[in-house]
Amino acid sequence: MEGNVFKERAFIEKFRAGEPFLHMGFWTIYLLFPFFKSIGRKTPYHFYSELNDLIFGLIVFYVSYLLFFPAKKN
């Protein structure tokens, strides 16, 4: 039983170490998806509009994350 708990804690620590990269990957996809979607269409890709959308999305996501999932104090 204790071995499983140790493995679970090790997994959580590895996940926490890689979490910033997961967030960066998600937000990069969020920014670039409309670009890939606009390829082959007559609608142009407006980078600054998408960048504005990304910044607004970041603010809303992380403020709500901090409000609904506050960090536990040890």
Gaussian input, Z-matrix of N, CA and C with variables (Angstrom, degrees):
# hf/3-21g

backbone

0 1
 N
 C     1     B1
 C     2     B2     1     A1
 N     3     B3     2     A2     1     D1
 C     4     B4     3     A3     2     D2
 C     5     B5     4     A4     3     D3
 N     6     B6     5     A5     4     D4
 C     7     B7     6     A6     5     D5
 C     8     B8     7     A7     6     D6
 N     9     B9     8     A8     7     D7
 C    10    B10     9     A9     8     D8
 C    11    B11    10    A10     9     D9
 N    12    B12    11    A11    10    D10
 C    13    B13    12    A12    11    D11
 C    14    B14    13    A13    12    D12
 N    15    B15    14    A14    13    D13
 C    16    B16    15    A15    14    D14
 C    17    B17    16    A16    15    D15
 N    18    B18    17    A17    16    D16
 C    19    B19    18    A18    17    D17
 C    20    B20    19    A19    18    D18
 N    21    B21    20    A20    19    D19
 C    22    B22    21    A21    20    D20
 C    23    B23    22    A22    21    D21
 N    24    B24    23    A23    22    D22
 C    25    B25    24    A24    23    D23
 C    26    B26    25    A25    24    D24
 N    27    B27    26    A26    25    D25
 C    28    B28    27    A27    26    D26
 C    29    B29    28    A28    27    D27
 N    30    B30    29    A29    28    D28
 C    31    B31    30    A30    29    D29
 C    32    B32    31    A31    30    D30
 N    33    B33    32    A32    31    D31
 C    34    B34    33    A33    32    D32
 C    35    B35    34    A34    33    D33
 N    36    B36    35    A35    34    D34
 C    37    B37    36    A36    35    D35
 C    38    B38    37    A37    36    D36
 N    39    B39    38    A38    37    D37
 C    40    B40    39    A39    38    D38
 C    41    B41    40    A40    39    D39
 N    42    B42    41    A41    40    D40
 C    43    B43    42    A42    41    D41
 C    44    B44    43    A43    42    D42
 N    45    B45    44    A44    43    D43
 C    46    B46    45    A45    44    D44
 C    47    B47    46    A46    45    D45
 N    48    B48    47    A47    46    D46
 C    49    B49    48    A48    47    D47
 C    50    B50    49    A49    48    D48
 N    51    B51    50    A50    49    D49
 C    52    B52    51    A51    50    D50
 C    53    B53    52    A52    51    D51
 N    54    B54    53    A53    52    D52
 C    55    B55    54    A54    53    D53
 C    56    B56    55    A55    54    D54
 N    57    B57    56    A56    55    D55
 C    58    B58    57    A57    56    D56
 C    59    B59    58    A58    57    D57
 N    60    B60    59    A59    58    D58
 C    61    B61    60    A60    59    D59
 C    62    B62    61    A61    60    D60
 N    63    B63    62    A62    61    D61
 C    64    B64    63    A63    62    D62
 C    65    B65    64    A64    63    D63
 N    66    B66    65    A65    64    D64
 C    67    B67    66    A66    65    D65
 C    68    B68    67    A67    66    D66
 N    69    B69    68    A68    67    D67
 C    70    B70    69    A69    68    D68
 C    71    B71    70    A70    69    D69
 N    72    B72    71    A71    70    D70
 C    73    B73    72    A72    71    D71
 C    74    B74    73    A73    72    D72
 N    75    B75    74    A74    73    D73
 C    76    B76    75    A75    74    D74
 C    77    B77    76    A76    75    D75
 N    78    B78    77    A77    76    D76
 C    79    B79    78    A78    77    D77
 C    80    B80    79    A79    78    D78
 N    81    B81    80    A80    79    D79
 C    82    B82    81    A81    80    D80
 C    83    B83    82    A82    81    D81
 N    84    B84    83    A83    82    D82
 C    85    B85    84    A84    83    D83
 C    86    B86    85    A85    84    D84
 N    87    B87    86    A86    85    D85
 C    88    B88    87    A87    86    D86
 C    89    B89    88    A88    87    D87
 N    90    B90    89    A89    88    D88
 C    91    B91    90    A90    89    D89
 C    92    B92    91    A91    90    D90
 N    93    B93    92    A92    91    D91
 C    94    B94    93    A93    92    D92
 C    95    B95    94    A94    93    D93
 N    96    B96    95    A95    94    D94
 C    97    B97    96    A96    95    D95
 C    98    B98    97    A97    96    D96
 N    99    B99    98    A98    97    D97
 C   100   B100    99    A99    98    D98
 C   101   B101   100   A100    99    D99
 N   102   B102   101   A101   100   D100
 C   103   B103   102   A102   101   D101
 C   104   B104   103   A103   102   D102
 N   105   B105   104   A104   103   D103
 C   106   B106   105   A105   104   D104
 C   107   B107   106   A106   105   D105
 N   108   B108   107   A107   106   D106
 C   109   B109   108   A108   107   D107
 C   110   B110   109   A109   108   D108
 N   111   B111   110   A110   109   D109
 C   112   B112   111   A111   110   D110
 C   113   B113   112   A112   111   D111
 N   114   B114   113   A113   112   D112
 C   115   B115   114   A114   113   D113
 C   116   B116   115   A115   114   D114
 N   117   B117   116   A116   115   D115
 C   118   B118   117   A117   116   D116
 C   119   B119   118   A118   117   D117
 N   120   B120   119   A119   118   D118
 C   121   B121   120   A120   119   D119
 C   122   B122   121   A121   120   D120
 N   123   B123   122   A122   121   D121
 C   124   B124   123   A123   122   D122
 C   125   B125   124   A124   123   D123
 N   126   B126   125   A125   124   D124
 C   127   B127   126   A126   125   D125
 C   128   B128   127   A127   126   D126
 N   129   B129   128   A128   127   D127
 C   130   B130   129   A129   128   D128
 C   131   B131   130   A130   129   D129
 N   132   B132   131   A131   130   D130
 C   133   B133   132   A132   131   D131
 C   134   B134   133   A133   132   D132
 N   135   B135   134   A134   133   D133
 C   136   B136   135   A135   134   D134
 C   137   B137   136   A136   135   D135
 N   138   B138   137   A137   136   D136
 C   139   B139   138   A138   137   D137
 C   140   B140   139   A139   138   D138
 N   141   B141   140   A140   139   D139
 C   142   B142   141   A141   140   D140
 C   143   B143   142   A142   141   D141
 N   144   B144   143   A143   142   D142
 C   145   B145   144   A144   143   D143
 C   146   B146   145   A145   144   D144
 N   147   B147   146   A146   145   D145
 C   148   B148   147   A147   146   D146
 C   149   B149   148   A148   147   D147
 N   150   B150   149   A149   148   D148
 C   151   B151   150   A150   149   D149
 C   152   B152   151   A151   150   D150
 N   153   B153   152   A152   151   D151
 C   154   B154   153   A153   152   D152
 C   155   B155   154   A154   153   D153
 N   156   B156   155   A155   154   D154
 C   157   B157   156   A156   155   D155
 C   158   B158   157   A157   156   D156
 N   159   B159   158   A158   157   D157
 C   160   B160   159   A159   158   D158
 C   161   B161   160   A160   159   D159
 N   162   B162   161   A161   160   D160
 C   163   B163   162   A162   161   D161
 C   164   B164   163   A163   162   D162
 N   165   B165   164   A164   163   D163
 C   166   B166   165   A165   164   D164
 C   167   B167   166   A166   165   D165
 N   168   B168   167   A167   166   D166
 C   169   B169   168   A168   167   D167
 C   170   B170   169   A169   168   D168
 N   171   B171   170   A170   169   D169
 C   172   B172   171   A171   170   D170
 C   173   B173   172   A172   171   D171
 N   174   B174   173   A173   172   D172
 C   175   B175   174   A174   173   D173
 C   176   B176   175   A175   174   D174
 N   177   B177   176   A176   175   D175
 C   178   B178   177   A177   176   D176
 C   179   B179   178   A178   177   D177
 N   180   B180   179   A179   178   D178
 C   181   B181   180   A180   179   D179
 C   182   B182   181   A181   180   D180
 N   183   B183   182   A182   181   D181
 C   184   B184   183   A183   182   D182
 C   185   B185   184   A184   183   D183
 N   186   B186   185   A185   184   D184
 C   187   B187   186   A186   185   D185
 C   188   B188   187   A187   186   D186
 N   189   B189   188   A188   187   D187
 C   190   B190   189   A189   188   D188
 C   191   B191   190   A190   189   D189
 N   192   B192   191   A191   190   D190
 C   193   B193   192   A192   191   D191
 C   194   B194   193   A193   192   D192
 N   195   B195   194   A194   193   D193
 C   196   B196   195   A195   194   D194
 C   197   B197   196   A196   195   D195
 N   198   B198   197   A197   196   D196
 C   199   B199   198   A198   197   D197
 C   200   B200   199   A199   198   D198
 N   201   B201   200   A200   199   D199
 C   202   B202   201   A201   200   D200
 C   203   B203   202   A202   201   D201
 N   204   B204   203   A203   202   D202
 C   205   B205   204   A204   203   D203
 C   206   B206   205   A205   204   D204
 N   207   B207   206   A206   205   D205
 C   208   B208   207   A207   206   D206
 C   209   B209   208   A208   207   D207
 N   210   B210   209   A209   208   D208
 C   211   B211   210   A210   209   D209
 C   212   B212   211   A211   210   D210
 N   213   B213   212   A212   211   D211
 C   214   B214   213   A213   212   D212
 C   215   B215   214   A214   213   D213
 N   216   B216   215   A215   214   D214
 C   217   B217   216   A216   215   D215
 C   218   B218   217   A217   216   D216
 N   219   B219   218   A218   217   D217
 C   220   B220   219   A219   218   D218
 C   221   B221   220   A220   219   D219

   B1=1.4560
   B2=1.5251
   B3=1.3257
   B4=1.4560
   B5=1.5232
   B6=1.3235
   B7=1.4562
   B8=1.5169
   B9=1.3376
   B10=1.4638
   B11=1.5192
   B12=1.3267
   B13=1.4558
   B14=1.5225
   B15=1.3287
   B16=1.4638
   B17=1.5253
   B18=1.3340
   B19=1.4665
   B20=1.5239
   B21=1.3289
   B22=1.4647
   B23=1.5270
   B24=1.3159
   B25=1.4632
   B26=1.5145
   B27=1.3208
   B28=1.4631
   B29=1.5255
   B30=1.3374
   B31=1.4613
   B32=1.5253
   B33=1.3220
   B34=1.4700
   B35=1.5174
   B36=1.3254
   B37=1.4635
   B38=1.5301
   B39=1.3244
   B40=1.4677
   B41=1.5216
   B42=1.3198
   B43=1.4602
   B44=1.5184
   B45=1.3303
   B46=1.4684
   B47=1.5225
   B48=1.3178
   B49=1.4625
   B50=1.5293
   B51=1.3260
   B52=1.4564
   B53=1.5140
   B54=1.3185
   B55=1.4648
   B56=1.5292
   B57=1.3381
   B58=1.4764
   B59=1.5276
   B60=1.3175
   B61=1.4678
   B62=1.5221
   B63=1.3075
   B64=1.4608
   B65=1.5317
   B66=1.3286
   B67=1.4684
   B68=1.5309
   B69=1.3230
   B70=1.4699
   B71=1.5239
   B72=1.3252
   B73=1.4626
   B74=1.5191
   B75=1.3331
   B76=1.4560
   B77=1.5243
   B78=1.3447
   B79=1.4528
   B80=1.5251
   B81=1.3198
   B82=1.4634
   B83=1.5243
   B84=1.3150
   B85=1.4650
   B86=1.5271
   B87=1.3253
   B88=1.4675
   B89=1.5261
   B90=1.3404
   B91=1.4614
   B92=1.5284
   B93=1.3313
   B94=1.4631
   B95=1.5318
   B96=1.3263
   B97=1.4651
   B98=1.5288
   B99=1.3422
   B100=1.4737
   B101=1.5305
   B102=1.3404
   B103=1.4598
   B104=1.5243
   B105=1.3261
   B106=1.4638
   B107=1.5264
   B108=1.3167
   B109=1.4634
   B110=1.5278
   B111=1.3457
   B112=1.4634
   B113=1.5284
   B114=1.3135
   B115=1.4669
   B116=1.5303
   B117=1.3095
   B118=1.4581
   B119=1.5165
   B120=1.3063
   B121=1.4623
   B122=1.5183
   B123=1.2931
   B124=1.4602
   B125=1.5245
   B126=1.3230
   B127=1.4622
   B128=1.5254
   B129=1.3215
   B130=1.4687
   B131=1.5303
   B132=1.2985
   B133=1.4616
   B134=1.5238
   B135=1.3116
   B136=1.4597
   B137=1.5242
   B138=1.3348
   B139=1.4571
   B140=1.5242
   B141=1.3160
   B142=1.4655
   B143=1.5277
   B144=1.2955
   B145=1.4568
   B146=1.5249
   B147=1.3183
   B148=1.4679
   B149=1.5258
   B150=1.3255
   B151=1.4614
   B152=1.5215
   B153=1.3226
   B154=1.4591
   B155=1.5292
   B156=1.3074
   B157=1.4601
   B158=1.5240
   B159=1.3245
   B160=1.4595
   B161=1.5234
   B162=1.3204
   B163=1.4678
   B164=1.5224
   B165=1.3248
   B166=1.4642
   B167=1.5268
   B168=1.3288
   B169=1.4553
   B170=1.5149
   B171=1.3301
   B172=1.4626
   B173=1.5264
   B174=1.3277
   B175=1.4681
   B176=1.5252
   B177=1.3131
   B178=1.4616
   B179=1.5229
   B180=1.3311
   B181=1.4582
   B182=1.5272
   B183=1.3267
   B184=1.4557
   B185=1.5202
   B186=1.3216
   B187=1.4609
   B188=1.5209
   B189=1.3229
   B190=1.4629
   B191=1.5273
   B192=1.3261
   B193=1.4687
   B194=1.5230
   B195=1.3277
   B196=1.4551
   B197=1.5291
   B198=1.3275
   B199=1.4580
   B200=1.5256
   B201=1.3246
   B202=1.4572
   B203=1.5213
   B204=1.3277
   B205=1.4661
   B206=1.5273
   B207=1.3264
   B208=1.4578
   B209=1.5262
   B210=1.3259
   B211=1.4617
   B212=1.5352
   B213=1.3169
   B214=1.4637
   B215=1.5188
   B216=1.2960
   B217=1.4688
   B218=1.5211
   B219=1.3070
   B220=1.4805
   B221=1.5117
   A1=110.93
   A2=116.13
   A3=119.07
   A4=111.67
   A5=117.15
   A6=120.60
   A7=112.03
   A8=116.36
   A9=120.42
   A10=111.50
   A11=116.35
   A12=120.41
   A13=109.54
   A14=116.90
   A15=121.05
   A16=110.83
   A17=117.54
   A18=121.09
   A19=111.02
   A20=116.14
   A21=120.03
   A22=110.48
   A23=117.20
   A24=120.04
   A25=111.41
   A26=117.33
   A27=121.01
   A28=110.24
   A29=116.87
   A30=120.92
   A31=110.47
   A32=116.57
   A33=120.39
   A34=110.38
   A35=117.59
   A36=120.47
   A37=111.21
   A38=118.29
   A39=121.22
   A40=110.51
   A41=116.58
   A42=120.55
   A43=110.86
   A44=116.85
   A45=120.40
   A46=111.21
   A47=117.10
   A48=120.26
   A49=110.85
   A50=117.87
   A51=121.80
   A52=114.41
   A53=117.40
   A54=120.66
   A55=113.70
   A56=120.59
   A57=118.57
   A58=112.68
   A59=117.22
   A60=120.05
   A61=110.88
   A62=117.04
   A63=121.55
   A64=110.11
   A65=116.69
   A66=120.72
   A67=110.81
   A68=116.88
   A69=119.49
   A70=111.27
   A71=116.97
   A72=120.38
   A73=111.58
   A74=116.27
   A75=120.26
   A76=111.24
   A77=117.28
   A78=119.83
   A79=111.91
   A80=117.68
   A81=120.12
   A82=110.16
   A83=116.37
   A84=120.29
   A85=110.14
   A86=116.26
   A87=121.55
   A88=111.37
   A89=116.46
   A90=121.13
   A91=111.98
   A92=117.81
   A93=120.86
   A94=114.95
   A95=118.11
   A96=119.59
   A97=112.50
   A98=120.08
   A99=118.57
   A100=112.88
   A101=117.30
   A102=120.28
   A103=110.68
   A104=116.43
   A105=119.82
   A106=111.62
   A107=115.89
   A108=120.10
   A109=111.08
   A110=117.60
   A111=120.70
   A112=112.87
   A113=118.26
   A114=120.31
   A115=108.73
   A116=116.24
   A117=121.27
   A118=113.89
   A119=117.18
   A120=120.47
   A121=108.75
   A122=115.85
   A123=119.72
   A124=112.17
   A125=117.14
   A126=119.52
   A127=108.97
   A128=116.66
   A129=119.00
   A130=111.54
   A131=114.53
   A132=121.64
   A133=107.83
   A134=116.91
   A135=122.35
   A136=108.52
   A137=115.68
   A138=120.52
   A139=112.29
   A140=118.14
   A141=120.22
   A142=111.92
   A143=116.87
   A144=119.99
   A145=110.19
   A146=116.31
   A147=120.05
   A148=111.13
   A149=117.00
   A150=120.48
   A151=110.67
   A152=117.09
   A153=121.79
   A154=110.13
   A155=116.97
   A156=121.77
   A157=110.88
   A158=116.98
   A159=121.42
   A160=111.15
   A161=117.14
   A162=120.62
   A163=110.52
   A164=117.09
   A165=120.15
   A166=110.50
   A167=117.32
   A168=121.01
   A169=112.22
   A170=117.06
   A171=121.04
   A172=111.20
   A173=115.96
   A174=120.03
   A175=110.63
   A176=116.85
   A177=120.67
   A178=110.63
   A179=117.36
   A180=120.91
   A181=111.56
   A182=117.32
   A183=119.38
   A184=113.26
   A185=118.96
   A186=119.72
   A187=109.99
   A188=117.50
   A189=119.48
   A190=110.93
   A191=116.95
   A192=120.76
   A193=110.45
   A194=117.22
   A195=120.59
   A196=112.04
   A197=117.54
   A198=120.34
   A199=112.47
   A200=117.33
   A201=120.68
   A202=114.07
   A203=117.19
   A204=120.72
   A205=109.86
   A206=117.11
   A207=118.50
   A208=110.85
   A209=115.42
   A210=120.40
   A211=109.63
   A212=114.36
   A213=118.80
   A214=108.63
   A215=115.74
   A216=120.49
   A217=108.73
   A218=114.98
   A219=119.68
   A220=111.16
   D1=-42.82
   D2=-178.29
   D3=-66.98
   D4=-30.87
   D5=177.80
   D6=-64.16
   D7=-38.55
   D8=178.11
   D9=-66.14
   D10=-39.04
   D11=178.93
   D12=-65.35
   D13=-41.65
   D14=178.38
   D15=-62.96
   D16=-42.80
   D17=178.62
   D18=-64.24
   D19=-39.46
   D20=179.81
   D21=-65.97
   D22=-42.19
   D23=178.16
   D24=-65.44
   D25=-39.02
   D26=177.94
   D27=-63.32
   D28=-41.08
   D29=178.21
   D30=-63.11
   D31=-43.11
   D32=-179.31
   D33=-64.45
   D34=-40.91
   D35=178.77
   D36=-65.48
   D37=-39.28
   D38=176.76
   D39=-65.78
   D40=-38.96
   D41=178.62
   D42=-65.30
   D43=-42.07
   D44=178.89
   D45=-63.69
   D46=-36.43
   D47=179.87
   D48=-67.16
   D49=-34.39
   D50=-178.62
   D51=-93.90
   D52=-1.73
   D53=-175.99
   D54=-60.87
   D55=-41.20
   D56=178.16
   D57=-59.36
   D58=-35.67
   D59=178.36
   D60=-69.14
   D61=-34.96
   D62=175.95
   D63=-63.16
   D64=-43.15
   D65=178.40
   D66=-65.41
   D67=-44.35
   D68=179.50
   D69=-62.27
   D70=-40.20
   D71=178.05
   D72=-64.03
   D73=-43.48
   D74=179.31
   D75=-61.23
   D76=-46.90
   D77=-177.18
   D78=-71.45
   D79=-28.71
   D80=174.86
   D81=-66.56
   D82=-43.72
   D83=176.69
   D84=-63.28
   D85=-40.31
   D86=178.18
   D87=-59.32
   D88=-38.29
   D89=-179.49
   D90=-76.68
   D91=-40.12
   D92=-172.01
   D93=-91.35
   D94=-15.36
   D95=-178.60
   D96=-57.63
   D97=-45.18
   D98=178.50
   D99=-61.59
   D100=-30.95
   D101=176.85
   D102=-63.43
   D103=-48.75
   D104=179.09
   D105=-66.29
   D106=-32.20
   D107=178.63
   D108=-69.36
   D109=-30.99
   D110=-177.14
   D111=-83.63
   D112=-9.69
   D113=179.51
   D114=-65.70
   D115=129.50
   D116=179.24
   D117=87.61
   D118=-1.62
   D119=177.69
   D120=-109.08
   D121=167.18
   D122=179.10
   D123=-86.97
   D124=-4.15
   D125=178.60
   D126=-83.75
   D127=130.17
   D128=-179.15
   D129=-77.68
   D130=158.83
   D131=176.41
   D132=-95.59
   D133=122.96
   D134=-179.56
   D135=-104.15
   D136=99.58
   D137=-174.66
   D138=-61.31
   D139=-44.22
   D140=-176.70
   D141=-67.18
   D142=-33.19
   D143=175.49
   D144=-66.01
   D145=-42.71
   D146=178.70
   D147=-68.71
   D148=-35.70
   D149=177.12
   D150=-65.48
   D151=-40.38
   D152=175.24
   D153=-61.43
   D154=-43.97
   D155=177.73
   D156=-62.21
   D157=-40.01
   D158=179.07
   D159=-63.64
   D160=-46.41
   D161=-178.79
   D162=-64.17
   D163=-42.61
   D164=176.84
   D165=-62.64
   D166=-42.17
   D167=178.11
   D168=-62.95
   D169=-40.26
   D170=177.46
   D171=-61.76
   D172=-45.29
   D173=-178.69
   D174=-62.84
   D175=-49.38
   D176=-178.73
   D177=-62.31
   D178=-44.60
   D179=-177.12
   D180=-63.73
   D181=-50.51
   D182=-174.39
   D183=-75.58
   D184=-30.91
   D185=174.30
   D186=-66.90
   D187=-44.60
   D188=177.74
   D189=-66.57
   D190=-35.28
   D191=176.92
   D192=-61.75
   D193=-43.48
   D194=-179.75
   D195=-70.34
   D196=-32.77
   D197=-179.82
   D198=-75.12
   D199=-42.13
   D200=-174.94
   D201=-91.27
   D202=-21.98
   D203=179.26
   D204=-128.79
   D205=68.26
   D206=-178.98
   D207=-65.54
   D208=150.25
   D209=179.94
   D210=-67.92
   D211=140.36
   D212=177.25
   D213=-79.43
   D214=132.34
   D215=178.49
   D216=-89.49
   D217=130.86
   D218=-179.95
   D219=-86.32

